[in-house]
Amino acid sequence: MDLILWRHAFARRLDRPEEANAEEDLARELTPKGHSQAKLASKWLKLHLGASTRVFVSPAIRCQQTAAYLEMEVKLVDALLPGKSAEEILQAVKWPNAKSPVLVIGHQPALGEVLAKLLGCDMQSLPVRKAGVWWLRHRIRDGVGQTTVVAVVPPDMTH
């Protein structure tokens, strides 16, 4: 199974994050820089994604706007909302048994937690830059499941 993790692009900051509620956070939109990042990353992804790839997106507006540049059918998945755990994400994408590749567009620190868990890192979460892409593959080798890194594409290298 291929699992592609794409962090949403740069979004508008909240004026007073300490006072913001979840609804205000979910309504944040991409900035002009974010739109540029999403457009560039989507070009790279379109070159490499197969037609059978399923796209799972957090319902947050910034994630939906990031996904829009792919011009693919998407499924909004509550398990990708901010504050969800790596386990909830992996269950939602049916890791490692999904029949088709899955692209997840979501948030930190959850995407970094998924990476740390699947790669067996001592860290609780790995850093994933805004608009960055991590492509993982699960395979069975000599009867043992392995997770390998196929690609890591930071936002400034997608063009």
N, C-alpha and C positions, 0 to 999 in steps of 0.2 A: 504494500500500500504506500502511495505517495501522500504526504501531508505537507502542504505549503502554508506557511504562516506569514501573513502580511499585516503589519501594523498599519493602522490608519495613518493618513498623511497629517501634516501640521494643521492644527485646528485653532480657532479663536480661543483665547484664554478667558477665563471668567474674571470679572473685575474683582470680586471678593470670594475666592474659592472656599475660604473657611466658612462662609455664610451660604454657599450655594446648596441647593437641594439636588437630588438625583435627576429630576425632570430638567432642570437648567443645564446640568452636565450633559445629558443625552441630546439636548437641542443644539449643542455647539456645532458650528459649521466650519468647513475648511476655510483657511485664509487663501489669498492669491498664491502664496508660496505652497500651501497644501495642494491646491488644484494642480499646480505645476508638477509637484512631486508625484501625485497620483497618476497624472497623465503619462509621465516618463516611466514609472514603474509598471503601469498597465501595458505599455508598449513592449517592455521586456517580457512580461508574463504572457502576453498574447503570442509571442514567438515560441514559447516553450510549453504552454499548456495544451493538453489534448482536448478534443471535443467532448470527451466523456467526463471531464473534470466537473465536480460538483462544487458550487461556491456557497459557503455558509458565512453569513454576515451578522455582526452585532446590530441590533436595532438602533444604535446611536446614529444620529444624523451624519456625523463625520465619517463613520464607517460606510454608510450607504452612499455618501458622495464619493468616497474613495472607490468603492466597487463600481460605481456607474461608468467609470472610464474603461472598464473591461468590456462593456457591452455584451454581457452574458446574463443568462437567467440566474438569479440569486435566491437564496432562502434565508429569511431573517430567523435567527436562532437566539432565544433568550439565554441559553447557556454561555453565550459569548459576551453578555453584558458586563460592564465594569463590576469588579468585586466577585466574579465567579472564579471557581478554582480550576486548576489544571485537570483534575479528575472529571469535573463536569464537562469541560471542553472535550476531553478524549472520549468520554462516553457519547457525547452528541455526534462526534464524527465517526464513531464506531472503530476507533483505533484498536488494534492494527488490522482489523478484518474487513474494512470496507472494500467493495469490489472495484470502485473507481477512485481515482485521485480526488483529494479534497483540498480545496483552498479555503482557508479561514481568514477572515478580515476582522481583527479585534484589537484588543488593548493590552497595554502593560499594566501591572506586572504579570498578568495571567499567561500571555504568550511566552514570556521568558521562563515562567514556571513550567510550562509544557516542555520547552526546550531542555531545561535542566533535568527534568524527570526522564525524558526519553533518551538523553545523551549520558545519563548516569553521572552528572556533575555533583560535586560537593556543595555547590552554591544552591541557594533556594530558588534563585531566578537569574537568568542571563539577560543582559541588556539587549533590547531590540529597539533600534532607532525608528523614529517616525518614518513611515513609508518604506521601511526595510523589509526584505523578504528572506525567509529561511525555508529551504526545501529539504525535507527529510524523506527517507525511504526505509520502510521495514521489509525485510526479506528473511527467508529461512536459508541458512547456510549450514550444511552438515547437521541438519536436524535442530539447529539452535536459531532462535530469533535474533536478528541484529537490526539496529537502527543506524543508518549511515546518513551523513550530510551530503546532499547532492549539490547544493549551491547556497551561498549566502551573498545576497546582493544589497549593499547599502544604498540608500536613496540617491547618493551622488554618483553612482556607477550604473544606473539603469538606462542611460542613453548612449 
